Amino acid sequence: MATAWALRAWPPLLWQATGPEHVRFHHLGTRITLSGDTSGGVTGQTVWAAKSLDGEAGMAWDWVQLSRGVVAIADPMSLVTNVRLIGDEGEVLTAHEAARYLNEMVRALPWQEEVQRALGQHLN
C-alpha cells in the first residue's frame, strides 16, 4: 500500500476546483492502528488514486472509528494529496480554500465501506 506521505512525492496535478473532473478514484489500501492504551480506539489511514489525462492523482486521510460500524475522517483539514486546485481566477487555492472541494471528492467515495471491510478482516 502506498503511504499517505508518499503522495507528496507524486508529481503535482493542477485541477480546476469548480469544473467537473471526470476521474474515478480507486482504493489502494487501508492501514489500521490499534490504540496501545486502555481506550481500545481504532484509527488508521486510507489511500485512493485515480488516473487522469494529466497523470495519477492520489488522496489519503486519517480516519477514526467512532463506534462499531461508524468511521469518520479524523481531520477534514488534513487530507494529503498531490492535487492542487485552481480557482476561477486561475490562482492556486490555499489548503484551507481547497479543503471544501477535496472533502466533496472524499464524500463521493465508498471509503467508509472499504475501511469497514479492512476492519472486518483485521479483527476476525
N, C-alpha and C positions, 0 to 999 in steps of 0.2 A: 504494500500500500504506500502510495506517495504520502509523505508527511505534509502537514499543513504549511510549515515554514518553507518547505522546498518549493512551494508555489511562488514564492517571492523571487526565485531564481529563473522562473519561466519568463520568456520574452513578454514584455507588456503589450496588451492589446487595447486599442482605443475603440470604444463603442459609444454611439450616441445614446444618451441617457433616456430620452423620451421617444426615440424611434424604436419600432419593434425589431428586436433581434430574434431571428428565427433560427436559434440554435437549440439543440437538445442536450441537456446535461445528463450524464450517466454517473452512477455511483462507482467510485473507485475503491472505497473501503471505509470501514468504521473501526475505530480503536476504542476499547473500553478500559476505564481506570476505576478500580475499586478502592474506596477510601480505606486507608490504613487505620483510621480511628474507630471509635465505637458508634459513630453515626451511621455507618453502613451505607453511606452515599455512593451512588454510581454516577460517574461522569465519563466523558470521552470526547473524541473528535470524529468528524465525518468529512470525507473529501469527495468532491464531484468535479467532473471535467466535461468539456464539450469541444467539438471541432467546429471551427467556423472558417470562412474563406480566408481570414487573416491569420489563422493559426489556432493553437489549442488554448482554451480558457480553463482556468481552474478556480474553484472556490472551496473553502474549508472553514469550519467553525467548531467551537466547543459546544457541547450540549450537556445537560444535566437531567437526570431522572427525578421528577418531582414526586411521583408516586408510581405504583405498579401500572404500567400501560400509558404513562404520561411523561413525555420528554419535551424539553424546550431548549431554545438557543440560550446558552449561558449568558452571553453578552452580545446583543444585536449590533453593537457598535464595533465589534472586534472580528468581523469577517476577514479572512485572509484571501486575497485574490490577486491575480496578475492583470485583471481588467481595470482599465482606467476609463471612467465615464466622462463624456464630453457634454457640456451644457448647450443650450440653444444659441449662445453667442460664440461657440467654438472654444470656450475655456474648459480646462480640465477641472472637474469638480473636486472639491476637498473631500477628505474621508467622511467628514460629517455630512456634507451635501449628498455624497454618493450612497450613504447608508440606506436611505429610503428605497432607492432603486434596487440595490443589492438584496435588501431584505424581501422585496417583492419577488425577485427571482427565486430566492430560497423558499419562500412560502409556496411557490408553484411546484416545487419538487416533492416527491414522495419520500423525503428524507426521514421522517419520523417512523415510517414503516420499515425502512432499512435499518434504523437504529434498533427498533423493536426486534427485528429478525436477528440482528447480531447479539442482542441481549439474550434472546431465547436460546441461541446456540451456545453462548458463553456460560450461561447459568444452568444449563441442563447437564 
